């Protein structure tokens, strides 16, 4: 990934993000490739080192989802909720039977 930074005006973390990753996240509700990318990131979050990648990590996904406008807000909510559930179930000390939390988007 390149390190071109972006400011979208919606969230504080955007100014520290790789523009390509930020723009892909903004299309998870309309682009199947972006959705798959988010799922791949969630699945590999605890396996790979993303500390220098400039990506929005799971700790910021709920805030990112809430602060941006979506073409299909319900699909975006489902995508980020599923990604958060994947990370929670695959992390250290995770319980496979742990129920998912529902992500509430504000400002729809």
CORRAVEN-V746888 format. One record per residue. N is the residue number from 1. RES is the residue in one letter. OMEGA is omega in whole degrees, -180 to 180 (999 if undefined). BURIAL is I if it has 9 or more other ideal C-beta (glycine too) atoms within 8 Angstrom, else O. D_FIRST is the distance of its C-alpha to the first C-alpha in Angstrom with 1 decimal. Layout:
n=N res=RES omega=OMEGA burial=BURIAL d_first=D_FIRST
n=N res=RES omega=OMEGA burial=BURIAL d_first=D_FIRST
//
This chain:
n=1 res=X omega=175 burial=O d_first=0.0
n=2 res=X omega=-179 burial=O d_first=3.7
n=3 res=X omega=175 burial=O d_first=6.6
n=4 res=X omega=-176 burial=O d_first=9.0
n=5 res=X omega=-174 burial=I d_first=11.3
n=6 res=X omega=170 burial=I d_first=13.6
n=7 res=X omega=-179 burial=O d_first=17.1
n=8 res=X omega=179 burial=I d_first=18.6
n=9 res=X omega=-177 burial=O d_first=21.9
n=10 res=X omega=-176 burial=O d_first=22.2
n=11 res=X omega=-177 burial=I d_first=20.8
n=12 res=X omega=-176 burial=O d_first=20.5
n=13 res=X omega=-175 burial=I d_first=17.2
n=14 res=X omega=-177 burial=I d_first=15.5
n=15 res=X omega=180 burial=O d_first=15.7
n=16 res=X omega=-175 burial=O d_first=13.5
n=17 res=X omega=170 burial=I d_first=10.7
n=18 res=X omega=-176 burial=I d_first=7.3
n=19 res=X omega=-179 burial=I d_first=9.1
n=20 res=X omega=-180 burial=I d_first=7.5
n=21 res=X omega=178 burial=I d_first=8.2
n=22 res=X omega=-178 burial=I d_first=11.4
n=23 res=X omega=177 burial=I d_first=12.5
n=24 res=X omega=179 burial=I d_first=12.2
n=25 res=X omega=-179 burial=I d_first=14.2
n=26 res=X omega=-179 burial=O d_first=16.7
n=27 res=X omega=-178 burial=I d_first=17.5
n=28 res=X omega=-179 burial=I d_first=18.3
n=29 res=X omega=-178 burial=I d_first=21.9
n=30 res=X omega=-175 burial=O d_first=21.9
n=31 res=X omega=-179 burial=O d_first=19.2
n=32 res=X omega=179 burial=O d_first=19.7
n=33 res=X omega=178 burial=O d_first=16.2
n=34 res=X omega=177 burial=I d_first=14.8
n=35 res=X omega=177 burial=I d_first=17.7
n=36 res=X omega=177 burial=O d_first=17.1
n=37 res=X omega=177 burial=I d_first=13.5
n=38 res=X omega=179 burial=I d_first=15.1
n=39 res=X omega=177 burial=I d_first=17.8
n=40 res=X omega=177 burial=O d_first=15.6
n=41 res=X omega=180 burial=I d_first=14.0
n=42 res=X omega=-178 burial=I d_first=17.6
n=43 res=X omega=-175 burial=I d_first=19.1
n=44 res=X omega=-173 burial=O d_first=16.8
n=45 res=X omega=-177 burial=I d_first=16.7
n=46 res=X omega=-178 burial=O d_first=19.6
n=47 res=X omega=-176 burial=O d_first=18.7
n=48 res=X omega=179 burial=O d_first=15.2
n=49 res=X omega=180 burial=O d_first=14.1
n=50 res=X omega=-173 burial=I d_first=11.6
n=51 res=X omega=180 burial=O d_first=13.1
n=52 res=X omega=-174 burial=O d_first=10.4
n=53 res=X omega=180 burial=O d_first=7.4
n=54 res=X omega=-179 burial=I d_first=8.7
n=55 res=X omega=172 burial=I d_first=9.8
n=56 res=X omega=-180 burial=I d_first=13.4
n=57 res=X omega=-177 burial=O d_first=15.4
n=58 res=X omega=-180 burial=I d_first=18.7
n=59 res=X omega=-178 burial=O d_first=20.8
n=60 res=X omega=-175 burial=I d_first=19.6
n=61 res=X omega=-180 burial=I d_first=19.5
n=62 res=X omega=179 burial=I d_first=23.2
n=63 res=X omega=179 burial=I d_first=23.0
n=64 res=X omega=-179 burial=I d_first=19.9
n=65 res=X omega=-178 burial=I d_first=21.9
n=66 res=X omega=-174 burial=I d_first=25.1
n=67 res=X omega=-180 burial=O d_first=23.8
n=68 res=X omega=177 burial=I d_first=22.4
n=69 res=X omega=-175 burial=O d_first=24.5
n=70 res=X omega=174 burial=I d_first=24.2
n=71 res=X omega=178 burial=O d_first=25.7
n=72 res=X omega=-175 burial=O d_first=27.0
n=73 res=X omega=180 burial=I d_first=27.2
n=74 res=X omega=178 burial=O d_first=28.9
n=75 res=X omega=178 burial=I d_first=26.2
n=76 res=X omega=179 burial=I d_first=23.5
n=77 res=X omega=179 burial=I d_first=25.8
n=78 res=X omega=-178 burial=O d_first=26.2
n=79 res=X omega=-178 burial=I d_first=22.5
n=80 res=X omega=177 burial=I d_first=21.7
n=81 res=X omega=178 burial=I d_first=25.1
n=82 res=X omega=179 burial=I d_first=24.5
n=83 res=X omega=178 burial=I d_first=21.1
n=84 res=X omega=179 burial=I d_first=22.9
n=85 res=X omega=179 burial=I d_first=25.7
n=86 res=X omega=-180 burial=I d_first=23.6
n=87 res=X omega=-179 burial=I d_first=22.2
n=88 res=X omega=-178 burial=I d_first=25.7
n=89 res=X omega=-177 burial=I d_first=27.3
n=90 res=X omega=-178 burial=I d_first=25.0
n=91 res=X omega=178 burial=I d_first=24.9
n=92 res=X omega=179 burial=O d_first=27.3
n=93 res=X omega=-178 burial=O d_first=30.8
n=94 res=X omega=177 burial=I d_first=29.9
n=95 res=X omega=-178 burial=O d_first=32.9
n=96 res=X omega=-178 burial=O d_first=32.4
n=97 res=X omega=-177 burial=O d_first=35.1
n=98 res=X omega=-179 burial=O d_first=33.7
n=99 res=X omega=180 burial=O d_first=33.9
n=100 res=X omega=173 burial=I d_first=31.0
n=101 res=X omega=179 burial=O d_first=31.0
n=102 res=X omega=179 burial=O d_first=31.0
n=103 res=X omega=179 burial=I d_first=28.5
n=104 res=X omega=175 burial=O d_first=30.4
n=105 res=X omega=178 burial=I d_first=28.6
n=106 res=X omega=175 burial=O d_first=30.5
n=107 res=X omega=179 burial=O d_first=31.1
n=108 res=X omega=999 burial=O d_first=31.1
//
